[in-house]
């Protein structure tokens, strides 16, 4: 007797069930779609952290570009009025 057959015969009753034998969801029960495995949850939180850091970096870069444009305009005005 092969090992998988032996396991199914004695201990693996859950392996004999087919996937279609699930109980139907009643109308008053809600399906919780946020029930993730640990790895899926870690991947999701990592993706959220990366997205948040990307948004924060984009905001900082926008302010840096703004301040550089203002500085260039001030230097240009200084050069025009001081005749440098």
N, C-alpha and C positions, 0 to 999 in steps of 0.2 A: 504494500500500500504506500502510495506517495505521500509526502508530508502535507501538501495542500489539501488533499482529500481527507487525511486523518484530522487535520485542524478543523475543517468544515464539519466533519462528522461529529466531533466531540465538543469543540469549544467555540467555533466560529458561527454561531447561529445568525449573528448580524450580517455575515457575509452572504447568507443565502437570500436575504431580502432583496427585492428588486427596487430600483430607484422610484418606480411609479407607484409604490404602495404608501406614499406619504398621506397623512390625513389632510383633508381639505381645510383651508383657512375659513373660519366662520366670518360672517359679515361684520361682527362687532370687534374682531381682532384687527389690529393694525400691524403691518409688516414693518419692522424696524430695519431700515436700510443702512443705518449707521453702525451696525454691528459688524465690525471688521476683525480680522485676525490681527495678531500682534504685528506681524511684518507689514501687513497692508496699512495698519494704523501708523507705524513708524515711517513708512514711505509717504503717507499723506502728510504727516506733520513735518517731515523733512522738506517736502515740496512746498508747503505753506511757508516755512521759514525762509526758503530760498526765494520765493516770490516776494515775501515781505522785505527781505534785505535788498532785493533788486529794485523794488519800488522806492525804498529809502535812498538807495544810491542814485537812482534817477532824479529824485527830488533834489539831492545835494548837488548833483552835477548841473541841474538847471539853475540853481542859485549861483553856483560858481561862474557859469557862463554869463549870467546877468551882471554880476559884479565885475567881471573882466570887461564887458562891453562898456559899463559905466566908467571904469578906470581908463579905458582907451579914449572915451569921449572927453574925460577931464584932462588927460594929457594932451589931446589934440587942441582943446580950448586954451590950455596953458601955453602951448607952443605958438598959437596964433596971437594971443594978446600980449605975451611977453616978447615976441619976435625972436624966439630961440632958434 
